[in-house]
Amino acid sequence: MRRLSITSLFTTLALAASACHAKELRIDSNRSHADFGVRLLWVHTIGGRFTDMHGLVNLDRQKLATVDVQIEINSVVMDSSRFRRWVLAPEFFDAQRHPVAHFLSDPVPFDRLASGGELDGRLSLRGVMHPIHLELLPASCATTAACVIEARGSVSRSDFGMISHGTSLSDQVKLDLMIALEPTPD
């Protein structure tokens, strides 16, 4: 019995020590944003910027990072107030019923956030979850230091139920995410 309790103690200490190596990096809302652009009449691009992003990058014991970002839809800033009202309306983002977009990445090696590469995950928008593929640009990140990561990609409006104005708006929407990270307080 004494041997079992000593083994349990060592197992508990080993698990606690390895858990200490798990880390979270907080998304700095003041320095992070998400940009989008969609072609109008295949001549002009309508763009906007979401200025309220928050979330975490969780780093597990195996140095795998999971990016978990929430974007407040009403934080969109656009050059035209008319276009802003239009994209917040039910036919597009439907901000009143779906005020938050959520991106959750698949786990990737933390080093990839610094070196660049693929970042796959799922985007929830307008109550619809769909897989998306982003490309990470190289960044200067250290495991415990603050860094800024940038990811680019595109999504189809129709995948998220935004099918109106198909003759005047492109189905493809370009996305650029600028995510500033900082260590969470211990």
Secondary structure, 3 states (H helix, E strand, C coil): CHHHHHHHHHHHHHHHHHHCCCEEEEECCCCCEEEEEEEECCCEEEEEEECCEEEEEEECCCCEEEEEEEEEHHHEECCCHHHHHHHHCCCCCCCCCCCEEEEEECCEEHHHHHHCEEEEEEEEECCEEEEEEEEEECCCCCCCCCEEEEEEEEEEHHHHCCCCCCCCEEEEEEEEEEEEEEECCC
